[in-house]
Amino acid sequence: MNALPCRGATTKAGALALALAAFTSAGAALPVNAAAQDEPPAHASAALTRNATSDVRSRHPGAACYEARVPVSVEKIGKAHIYGQLCQPRRGTATSRTVQLLVPGSTYNHTYYDMPVKSSRYSYVSKALDAGFSTFDIDRLTTGRSTLPPSSLYTLDSGTEAIHQVVARLRGGGIRNRTFDKVVWVGHSLGSSMAWAQAEKYDGDIDAFVLTGMSHVVRDEDPSGGGPAEDVPFEIRAMDDPKFRGRINDPGYWTTNAGMRQFFYYAAATDPAVIEADERFKDVSTAADSEGANLPPAQSPSRSIKVPTLLVVGDKDQYCTTGICTRESMLAHEGPYYSERADLEAIVVPDSGHNVQLHESAPRTNAAILQWIRDAMP
């Protein structure tokens, strides 16, 4: 990925590049002071689960949904947990034995994929369940209800190591005693770029990848025709934001400044209620979220992906890598960064910004993604 501006960047181009590289996806934020979180006991051998909250059940009446805290042990950080919501169609089929692991981006958590605004339109979880798939919608390490370790100890390797352990539990029946035959990684922005590192380090973990809101080069210009004011920082320390004050005391955690979530959208094709919810449910990030080296295609970790891979970007997104972005231009640009075994395919969503699954076109976008997954899974 491109080199990123430092924290507190104030120029329009710098702020938007930082926004798109370090902040992605949408989620109901429930972070707490890391020291105050209850950790699973050292002897825990299975995910701690309970029935999902009533609002989750009401959004998915045709599914069985559970909350889970999956114990993980991460180098330097030690014992921690990943929070997620496991949903399965009540009528089990061969398709339901494929679980989609939903990995949101920076400053977002699980609600990106299950936005509580017009769920029939904006909830990817709902659409996946309707299509017969199971979902495990997670908060990455350092976000939401997952462990918030000291920011100085966290690296993206920590994040992928934790997710690797989650994948092992999904395959081995370690979450609600459900065993899944196949795991599809559905990522957004940072959740997509983490998939590159996951594939390089943990070959064989994942059966297919859907990578949304991400490419290897960020456009310098702002295709949406605007950005934050020159004198307004895009992000601030989470401890200085009223939403997190008193709950996060680590100065290494950051969040978007008030009113900045709109820049993840193409406003002309977005329901204002979604942007309002995005602002209300925003989450946090760390400096590690914007780490990344500019590597030539032959050295990119994404070349380690050896399973079917779909790229999904909005045509107004800076990660749609040419001035006039099309499926063909995305494949031409991104193809060298992937192996032939990835059988790379791409969808460019018209009139969409960075959050492709939260624009008014979401039903069509999600239907296309789910059809691709069905076709990719033999």
FIVEX-362023 format. One record per residue (C-alpha): residue number from 1; residue in three letters; chain; x, y, z. Coordinates in nm, 3 decimals. Each point is the difference from the previous one (the first is absolute). Last residue first. Layout:
BEGIN
{node NUM,'ala','A',{X,Y,Z}}
...
***
This chain:
BEGIN
{node 378,'pro','A',{-1.743,-2.667,-0.554}}
{node 377,'met','A',{0.007,0.341,0.177}}
{node 376,'ala','A',{0.084,0.269,-0.254}}
{node 375,'asp','A',{-0.349,0.006,-0.155}}
{node 374,'arg','A',{-0.170,0.048,0.338}}
{node 373,'ile','A',{0.255,0.263,0.098}}
{node 372,'trp','A',{-0.056,0.187,-0.329}}
{node 371,'gln','A',{-0.376,-0.007,0.052}}
{node 370,'leu','A',{0.047,0.137,0.350}}
{node 369,'ile','A',{0.213,0.288,-0.123}}
{node 368,'ala','A',{-0.246,0.089,-0.278}}
{node 367,'ala','A',{-0.294,-0.006,0.242}}
{node 366,'asn','A',{0.193,0.219,0.243}}
{node 365,'thr','A',{0.068,0.264,-0.264}}
{node 364,'arg','A',{-0.357,-0.005,-0.129}}
{node 363,'pro','A',{-0.147,0.037,0.350}}
{node 362,'ala','A',{0.263,0.262,0.097}}
{node 361,'ser','A',{-0.073,0.243,-0.288}}
{node 360,'glu','A',{-0.130,0.258,0.247}}
{node 359,'his','A',{0.347,0.012,0.150}}
{node 358,'leu','A',{0.108,-0.194,0.309}}
{node 357,'gln','A',{0.157,-0.308,-0.158}}
{node 356,'val','A',{0.247,0.196,-0.214}}
{node 355,'asn','A',{0.138,0.201,0.291}}
{node 354,'his','A',{0.272,0.179,-0.197}}
{node 353,'gly','A',{-0.218,0.199,-0.239}}
{node 352,'ser','A',{-0.266,-0.127,-0.233}}
{node 351,'asp','A',{-0.161,0.140,-0.313}}
{node 350,'pro','A',{0.065,-0.315,-0.205}}
{node 349,'val','A',{0.137,-0.309,0.180}}
{node 348,'val','A',{0.314,-0.145,-0.161}}
{node 347,'ile','A',{0.000,-0.379,0.033}}
{node 346,'ala','A',{0.321,-0.198,-0.047}}
{node 345,'glu','A',{0.122,-0.355,-0.065}}
{node 344,'leu','A',{0.338,-0.160,0.071}}
{node 343,'asp','A',{0.051,-0.371,-0.066}}
{node 342,'ala','A',{0.209,0.003,0.319}}
{node 341,'arg','A',{0.202,-0.289,-0.148}}
{node 340,'glu','A',{0.146,0.241,-0.255}}
{node 339,'ser','A',{0.184,0.169,0.287}}
{node 338,'tyr','A',{-0.095,0.348,0.113}}
{node 337,'tyr','A',{0.174,0.340,-0.007}}
{node 336,'pro','A',{0.041,-0.013,-0.380}}
{node 335,'gly','A',{-0.382,-0.014,-0.039}}
{node 334,'glu','A',{-0.068,0.319,0.194}}
{node 333,'his','A',{0.045,0.253,-0.280}}
{node 332,'ala','A',{-0.141,-0.200,-0.288}}
{node 331,'leu','A',{-0.279,-0.143,0.215}}
{node 330,'met','A',{-0.096,0.345,0.124}}
{node 329,'ser','A',{0.012,0.144,-0.353}}
{node 328,'glu','A',{-0.226,-0.277,-0.133}}
{node 327,'arg','A',{-0.256,0.035,0.280}}
{node 326,'thr','A',{-0.010,0.370,-0.069}}
{node 325,'cys','A',{0.150,0.315,0.151}}
{node 324,'ile','A',{0.018,0.320,-0.200}}
{node 323,'gly','A',{0.273,0.188,0.186}}
{node 322,'thr','A',{0.174,-0.324,0.093}}
{node 321,'thr','A',{0.052,-0.187,0.327}}
{node 320,'cys','A',{-0.338,-0.050,0.153}}
{node 319,'tyr','A',{0.165,0.023,0.344}}
{node 318,'gln','A',{-0.077,0.371,0.004}}
{node 317,'asp','A',{-0.370,-0.095,-0.001}}
{node 316,'lys','A',{-0.243,0.165,-0.243}}
{node 315,'asp','A',{-0.026,-0.313,-0.217}}
{node 314,'gly','A',{-0.074,-0.207,0.309}}
{node 313,'val','A',{0.216,-0.305,0.051}}
{node 312,'val','A',{-0.050,-0.379,0.013}}
{node 311,'leu','A',{0.291,-0.241,-0.059}}
{node 310,'leu','A',{-0.080,-0.373,-0.016}}
{node 309,'thr','A',{0.251,-0.275,0.076}}
{node 308,'pro','A',{-0.005,-0.373,-0.071}}
{node 307,'val','A',{0.278,-0.183,0.190}}
{node 306,'lys','A',{0.380,0.016,-0.020}}
{node 305,'ile','A',{0.065,0.328,0.180}}
{node 304,'ser','A',{0.375,0.026,0.061}}
{node 303,'arg','A',{0.024,0.268,-0.271}}
{node 302,'ser','A',{-0.182,0.225,0.246}}
{node 301,'pro','A',{0.321,0.017,0.204}}
{node 300,'ser','A',{0.141,0.232,-0.268}}
{node 299,'gln','A',{0.353,-0.080,-0.111}}
{node 298,'ala','A',{-0.071,-0.063,-0.369}}
{node 297,'pro','A',{-0.238,0.296,-0.010}}
{node 296,'pro','A',{0.259,0.253,0.119}}
{node 295,'leu','A',{-0.023,0.090,0.368}}
{node 294,'asn','A',{-0.111,0.329,0.148}}
{node 293,'ala','A',{0.014,-0.084,0.370}}
{node 292,'gly','A',{-0.284,0.007,0.247}}
{node 291,'glu','A',{-0.097,0.153,0.332}}
{node 290,'ser','A',{-0.324,0.197,0.018}}
{node 289,'asp','A',{-0.183,-0.234,0.236}}
{node 288,'ala','A',{0.311,-0.034,0.217}}
{node 287,'ala','A',{-0.048,0.358,0.121}}
{node 286,'thr','A',{-0.314,-0.112,0.181}}
{node 285,'ser','A',{-0.369,0.021,-0.083}}
{node 284,'val','A',{-0.333,0.068,0.169}}
{node 283,'asp','A',{-0.375,-0.042,-0.049}}
{node 282,'lys','A',{-0.285,0.194,-0.157}}
{node 281,'phe','A',{-0.357,-0.094,0.095}}
{node 280,'arg','A',{-0.155,0.347,0.007}}
{node 279,'glu','A',{0.188,0.127,-0.305}}
{node 278,'asp','A',{-0.093,-0.310,-0.202}}
{node 277,'ala','A',{-0.359,0.033,0.118}}
{node 276,'glu','A',{-0.015,0.357,-0.130}}
{node 275,'ile','A',{0.162,-0.107,-0.327}}
{node 274,'val','A',{-0.259,-0.275,-0.036}}
{node 273,'ala','A',{-0.289,0.233,0.079}}
{node 272,'pro','A',{0.123,0.236,-0.273}}
{node 271,'asp','A',{-0.081,-0.275,-0.257}}
{node 270,'thr','A',{0.286,-0.004,-0.249}}
{node 269,'ala','A',{0.009,0.038,-0.378}}
{node 268,'ala','A',{0.059,0.377,-0.027}}
{node 267,'ala','A',{0.225,-0.016,0.305}}
{node 266,'tyr','A',{0.267,-0.222,-0.154}}
{node 265,'tyr','A',{0.118,-0.137,0.333}}
{node 264,'phe','A',{0.306,-0.047,0.219}}
{node 263,'phe','A',{0.031,0.378,0.025}}
{node 262,'gln','A',{-0.325,0.018,0.197}}
{node 261,'arg','A',{0.176,-0.157,0.299}}
{node 260,'met','A',{0.178,0.327,0.072}}
{node 259,'gly','A',{-0.271,0.184,0.194}}
{node 258,'ala','A',{0.171,-0.015,0.339}}
{node 257,'asn','A',{0.364,-0.106,-0.019}}
{node 256,'thr','A',{0.081,-0.359,-0.089}}
{node 255,'thr','A',{0.151,-0.221,0.269}}
{node 254,'trp','A',{0.338,-0.068,0.152}}
{node 253,'tyr','A',{0.152,-0.237,0.258}}
{node 252,'gly','A',{0.364,0.061,0.088}}
{node 251,'pro','A',{-0.093,0.245,0.276}}
{node 250,'asp','A',{-0.123,-0.294,0.214}}
{node 249,'asn','A',{-0.275,0.121,0.233}}
{node 248,'ile','A',{-0.299,-0.157,-0.171}}
{node 247,'arg','A',{-0.325,-0.020,0.199}}
{node 246,'gly','A',{0.009,0.334,0.180}}
{node 245,'arg','A',{-0.038,0.193,-0.324}}
{node 244,'phe','A',{-0.101,-0.236,-0.280}}
{node 243,'lys','A',{-0.303,0.174,-0.151}}
{node 242,'pro','A',{0.107,0.342,0.128}}
{node 241,'asp','A',{0.316,-0.020,-0.219}}
{node 240,'asp','A',{0.324,0.100,0.171}}
{node 239,'met','A',{0.082,-0.356,0.114}}
{node 238,'ala','A',{-0.051,-0.114,-0.359}}
{node 237,'arg','A',{0.288,0.221,-0.117}}
{node 236,'ile','A',{-0.109,0.205,-0.298}}
{node 235,'glu','A',{-0.051,-0.067,-0.368}}
{node 234,'phe','A',{-0.076,0.195,-0.317}}
{node 233,'pro','A',{0.168,0.310,0.135}}
{node 232,'val','A',{-0.183,0.322,-0.091}}
{node 231,'asp','A',{0.206,0.292,-0.137}}
{node 230,'glu','A',{-0.009,-0.098,-0.366}}
{node 229,'ala','A',{-0.370,-0.082,0.013}}
{node 228,'pro','A',{-0.076,-0.368,-0.047}}
{node 227,'gly','A',{-0.042,-0.123,-0.354}}
{node 226,'gly','A',{-0.171,0.074,-0.325}}
{node 225,'gly','A',{-0.073,-0.113,-0.351}}
{node 224,'ser','A',{-0.070,-0.369,0.054}}
{node 223,'pro','A',{0.297,-0.101,-0.214}}
{node 222,'asp','A',{0.249,0.151,0.245}}
{node 221,'glu','A',{0.326,-0.003,-0.191}}
{node 220,'asp','A',{0.304,-0.203,0.097}}
{node 219,'arg','A',{-0.153,-0.336,-0.093}}
{node 218,'val','A',{0.098,-0.271,0.248}}
{node 217,'val','A',{0.207,-0.294,-0.126}}
{node 216,'his','A',{-0.013,-0.368,0.101}}
{node 215,'ser','A',{-0.378,-0.034,-0.002}}
{node 214,'met','A',{-0.267,0.003,0.270}}
{node 213,'gly','A',{-0.367,0.081,0.058}}
{node 212,'thr','A',{-0.118,-0.361,-0.011}}
{node 211,'leu','A',{0.200,-0.323,0.005}}
{node 210,'val','A',{-0.206,-0.318,-0.035}}
{node 209,'phe','A',{0.237,-0.291,0.062}}
{node 208,'ala','A',{-0.050,-0.374,-0.050}}
{node 207,'asp','A',{0.081,-0.328,0.180}}
{node 206,'ile','A',{0.195,0.151,0.291}}
{node 205,'asp','A',{0.253,-0.143,0.245}}
{node 204,'gly','A',{0.206,-0.191,-0.258}}
{node 203,'asp','A',{0.311,0.217,0.015}}
{node 202,'tyr','A',{0.028,0.183,0.329}}
{node 201,'lys','A',{0.280,0.257,-0.026}}
{node 200,'glu','A',{-0.035,0.125,-0.357}}
{node 199,'ala','A',{-0.376,-0.049,-0.009}}
{node 198,'gln','A',{-0.051,0.192,0.324}}
{node 197,'ala','A',{0.226,0.282,-0.121}}
{node 196,'trp','A',{-0.217,0.050,-0.310}}
{node 195,'ala','A',{-0.317,-0.040,0.206}}
{node 194,'met','A',{0.111,0.289,0.219}}
{node 193,'ser','A',{-0.035,0.218,-0.310}}
{node 192,'ser','A',{-0.368,-0.092,-0.017}}
{node 191,'gly','A',{-0.091,0.067,0.363}}
{node 190,'leu','A',{0.192,0.326,-0.037}}
{node 189,'ser','A',{-0.243,0.086,-0.282}}
{node 188,'his','A',{-0.291,-0.244,0.040}}
{node 187,'gly','A',{0.040,-0.372,0.035}}
{node 186,'val','A',{-0.206,-0.308,-0.083}}
{node 185,'trp','A',{0.210,-0.309,0.078}}
{node 184,'val','A',{-0.176,-0.320,-0.108}}
{node 183,'val','A',{0.035,-0.303,0.228}}
{node 182,'lys','A',{-0.097,-0.349,-0.113}}
{node 181,'asp','A',{-0.103,-0.323,0.173}}
{node 180,'phe','A',{-0.136,0.163,0.313}}
{node 179,'thr','A',{-0.035,-0.166,0.340}}
{node 178,'arg','A',{-0.242,0.146,0.253}}
{node 177,'asn','A',{0.065,-0.091,0.362}}
{node 176,'arg','A',{-0.106,0.353,0.102}}
{node 175,'ile','A',{0.342,0.118,-0.120}}
{node 174,'gly','A',{0.279,-0.257,0.027}}
{node 173,'gly','A',{-0.143,-0.235,-0.262}}
{node 172,'gly','A',{0.337,-0.056,-0.167}}
{node 171,'arg','A',{-0.045,0.205,-0.317}}
{node 170,'leu','A',{-0.136,0.305,0.179}}
{node 169,'arg','A',{0.256,-0.046,0.276}}
{node 168,'ala','A',{0.290,-0.006,-0.244}}
{node 167,'val','A',{-0.136,0.313,-0.170}}
{node 166,'val','A',{-0.008,0.182,0.335}}
{node 165,'gln','A',{0.363,-0.097,0.064}}
{node 164,'his','A',{0.098,0.146,-0.337}}
{node 163,'ile','A',{-0.195,0.314,0.092}}
{node 162,'ala','A',{0.219,0.050,0.307}}
{node 161,'glu','A',{0.320,-0.045,-0.198}}
{node 160,'thr','A',{-0.130,0.242,-0.264}}
{node 159,'gly','A',{-0.055,0.271,0.260}}
{node 158,'ser','A',{0.330,-0.051,0.177}}
{node 157,'asp','A',{0.176,0.013,-0.338}}
{node 156,'leu','A',{-0.175,0.334,-0.051}}
{node 155,'thr','A',{0.193,0.121,0.303}}
{node 154,'tyr','A',{-0.112,0.070,0.357}}
{node 153,'leu','A',{0.239,0.042,0.291}}
{node 152,'ser','A',{0.013,0.382,0.003}}
{node 151,'ser','A',{-0.380,0.014,-0.019}}
{node 150,'pro','A',{-0.033,-0.168,0.339}}
{node 149,'pro','A',{-0.253,-0.277,-0.065}}
{node 148,'leu','A',{-0.364,0.071,-0.090}}
{node 147,'thr','A',{-0.156,-0.345,0.018}}
{node 146,'ser','A',{-0.306,-0.054,-0.217}}
{node 145,'arg','A',{-0.325,0.178,0.082}}
{node 144,'gly','A',{0.056,0.276,-0.254}}
{node 143,'thr','A',{0.349,0.029,-0.142}}
{node 142,'thr','A',{0.363,-0.074,0.088}}
{node 141,'leu','A',{-0.017,-0.366,-0.122}}
{node 140,'arg','A',{-0.252,-0.010,-0.283}}
{node 139,'asp','A',{-0.369,0.010,0.084}}
{node 138,'ile','A',{-0.160,-0.293,-0.173}}
{node 137,'asp','A',{-0.298,-0.108,-0.211}}
{node 136,'phe','A',{-0.008,-0.378,-0.028}}
{node 135,'thr','A',{-0.247,-0.082,-0.275}}
{node 134,'ser','A',{-0.185,-0.311,-0.120}}
{node 133,'phe','A',{-0.112,-0.022,-0.361}}
{node 132,'gly','A',{-0.349,-0.086,-0.129}}
{node 131,'ala','A',{-0.054,0.295,-0.237}}
{node 130,'asp','A',{-0.238,0.158,0.252}}
{node 129,'leu','A',{0.281,-0.030,0.257}}
{node 128,'ala','A',{0.240,0.184,-0.231}}
{node 127,'lys','A',{-0.256,0.273,-0.067}}
{node 126,'ser','A',{-0.069,0.053,0.370}}
{node 125,'val','A',{0.371,0.009,0.086}}
{node 124,'tyr','A',{0.058,0.256,-0.277}}
{node 123,'ser','A',{-0.240,0.229,0.184}}
{node 122,'tyr','A',{-0.070,0.319,-0.197}}
{node 121,'arg','A',{-0.325,-0.063,-0.188}}
{node 120,'ser','A',{-0.208,-0.244,0.209}}
{node 119,'ser','A',{0.168,0.143,0.308}}
{node 118,'lys','A',{-0.153,0.343,-0.052}}
{node 117,'val','A',{0.255,0.160,0.235}}
{node 116,'pro','A',{0.157,-0.225,0.264}}
{node 115,'met','A',{0.315,-0.056,-0.210}}
{node 114,'asp','A',{0.087,-0.369,-0.003}}
{node 113,'tyr','A',{0.318,-0.023,-0.205}}
{node 112,'tyr','A',{0.146,0.328,0.122}}
{node 111,'thr','A',{-0.147,-0.089,0.340}}
{node 110,'his','A',{0.283,-0.243,0.069}}
{node 109,'asn','A',{0.260,0.268,0.068}}
{node 108,'tyr','A',{0.113,0.325,-0.154}}
{node 107,'thr','A',{0.282,0.243,0.077}}
{node 106,'ser','A',{0.225,-0.208,-0.230}}
{node 105,'gly','A',{-0.163,-0.253,-0.227}}
{node 104,'pro','A',{-0.247,-0.280,0.046}}
{node 103,'val','A',{0.070,-0.376,-0.023}}
{node 102,'leu','A',{-0.304,-0.219,-0.072}}
{node 101,'leu','A',{0.081,-0.372,0.010}}
{node 100,'gln','A',{-0.253,-0.161,-0.232}}
{node 99,'val','A',{-0.083,-0.350,0.113}}
{node 98,'thr','A',{-0.060,-0.285,-0.245}}
{node 97,'arg','A',{-0.191,-0.281,0.172}}
{node 96,'ser','A',{-0.313,0.206,-0.066}}
{node 95,'thr','A',{0.034,-0.082,-0.370}}
{node 94,'ala','A',{-0.034,-0.375,0.064}}
{node 93,'thr','A',{-0.329,0.078,0.167}}
{node 92,'gly','A',{-0.118,0.079,0.354}}
{node 91,'arg','A',{-0.341,0.155,0.033}}
{node 90,'arg','A',{0.036,0.242,0.288}}
{node 89,'pro','A',{0.247,0.204,-0.206}}
{node 88,'gln','A',{0.315,0.056,0.203}}
{node 87,'cys','A',{0.128,0.310,0.181}}
{node 86,'leu','A',{0.319,0.035,0.203}}
{node 85,'gln','A',{0.059,0.344,0.149}}
{node 84,'gly','A',{0.358,0.081,0.086}}
{node 83,'tyr','A',{0.235,0.112,0.273}}
{node 82,'ile','A',{0.367,-0.093,-0.021}}
{node 81,'his','A',{0.176,-0.074,0.327}}
{node 80,'ala','A',{0.331,0.061,0.173}}
{node 79,'lys','A',{0.276,-0.193,0.173}}
{node 78,'gly','A',{0.353,0.120,-0.077}}
{node 77,'ile','A',{0.076,0.335,-0.163}}
{node 76,'lys','A',{0.362,-0.062,-0.098}}
{node 75,'glu','A',{-0.099,-0.302,-0.216}}
{node 74,'val','A',{-0.374,-0.057,-0.009}}
{node 73,'ser','A',{-0.212,-0.250,0.190}}
{node 72,'val','A',{-0.362,-0.025,-0.106}}
{node 71,'pro','A',{-0.326,-0.066,0.182}}
{node 70,'val','A',{-0.310,0.044,-0.220}}
{node 69,'arg','A',{-0.266,0.214,0.160}}
{node 68,'ala','A',{-0.323,-0.101,-0.169}}
{node 67,'glu','A',{-0.345,0.148,-0.045}}
{node 66,'tyr','A',{-0.257,-0.233,-0.151}}
{node 65,'cys','A',{-0.247,0.014,-0.286}}
{node 64,'ala','A',{-0.241,-0.269,-0.120}}
{node 63,'ala','A',{-0.154,0.123,-0.323}}
{node 62,'gly','A',{-0.339,0.074,-0.152}}
{node 61,'pro','A',{-0.073,0.281,0.244}}
{node 60,'his','A',{0.314,0.190,-0.106}}
{node 59,'arg','A',{-0.053,0.367,0.085}}
{node 58,'ser','A',{-0.199,-0.088,0.311}}
{node 57,'arg','A',{0.272,-0.237,0.117}}
{node 56,'val','A',{0.266,0.272,-0.030}}
{node 55,'asp','A',{-0.217,0.248,0.190}}
{node 54,'ser','A',{-0.074,-0.259,0.270}}
{node 53,'thr','A',{0.366,-0.059,0.083}}
{node 52,'ala','A',{0.160,-0.318,-0.122}}
{node 51,'asn','A',{-0.032,-0.317,0.202}}
{node 50,'arg','A',{0.316,-0.083,0.189}}
{node 49,'thr','A',{0.345,-0.120,-0.088}}
{node 48,'leu','A',{0.344,-0.042,0.159}}
{node 47,'ala','A',{0.221,-0.153,-0.266}}
{node 46,'ala','A',{0.157,-0.328,0.092}}
{node 45,'ser','A',{0.315,-0.118,0.176}}
{node 44,'ala','A',{0.014,0.246,0.289}}
{node 43,'his','A',{0.281,-0.106,0.234}}
{node 42,'ala','A',{0.152,0.348,0.024}}
{node 41,'pro','A',{-0.333,0.150,0.095}}
{node 40,'pro','A',{-0.162,0.228,-0.258}}
{node 39,'glu','A',{0.084,0.368,0.048}}
{node 38,'asp','A',{-0.233,0.251,0.163}}
{node 37,'gln','A',{0.064,0.347,-0.133}}
{node 36,'ala','A',{0.092,0.281,0.237}}
{node 35,'ala','A',{0.364,0.026,-0.096}}
{node 34,'ala','A',{-0.092,0.058,-0.361}}
{node 33,'asn','A',{-0.213,0.302,0.083}}
{node 32,'val','A',{-0.322,-0.066,-0.181}}
{node 31,'pro','A',{-0.110,-0.025,-0.360}}
{node 30,'leu','A',{-0.368,-0.041,-0.090}}
{node 29,'ala','A',{-0.010,0.144,-0.347}}
{node 28,'ala','A',{-0.286,-0.101,-0.226}}
{node 27,'gly','A',{0.175,-0.035,-0.331}}
{node 26,'ala','A',{0.084,0.136,-0.341}}
{node 25,'ser','A',{0.279,-0.092,-0.246}}
{node 24,'thr','A',{0.331,0.189,-0.053}}
{node 23,'phe','A',{0.247,0.234,0.160}}
{node 22,'ala','A',{0.377,-0.020,-0.044}}
{node 21,'ala','A',{0.044,-0.012,-0.375}}
{node 20,'leu','A',{-0.315,0.183,-0.100}}
{node 19,'ala','A',{0.012,0.268,0.264}}
{node 18,'leu','A',{0.373,0.044,-0.023}}
{node 17,'ala','A',{-0.026,0.055,-0.374}}
{node 16,'leu','A',{-0.295,0.232,0.062}}
{node 15,'ala','A',{0.187,0.200,0.261}}
{node 14,'gly','A',{0.309,0.032,-0.214}}
{node 13,'ala','A',{-0.190,0.113,-0.308}}
{node 12,'lys','A',{-0.204,0.252,0.197}}
{node 11,'thr','A',{0.292,0.125,0.204}}
{node 10,'thr','A',{-0.030,-0.038,0.377}}
{node 9,'ala','A',{0.204,-0.303,0.100}}
{node 8,'gly','A',{-0.053,-0.069,0.371}}
{node 7,'arg','A',{0.193,-0.324,-0.003}}
{node 6,'cys','A',{0.268,-0.008,-0.266}}
{node 5,'pro','A',{-0.074,-0.034,-0.367}}
{node 4,'leu','A',{0.005,-0.344,-0.157}}
{node 3,'ala','A',{0.243,-0.166,-0.236}}
{node 2,'asn','A',{-0.205,-0.176,-0.263}}
{node 1,'met','A',{-0.099,-0.360,0.034}}
***
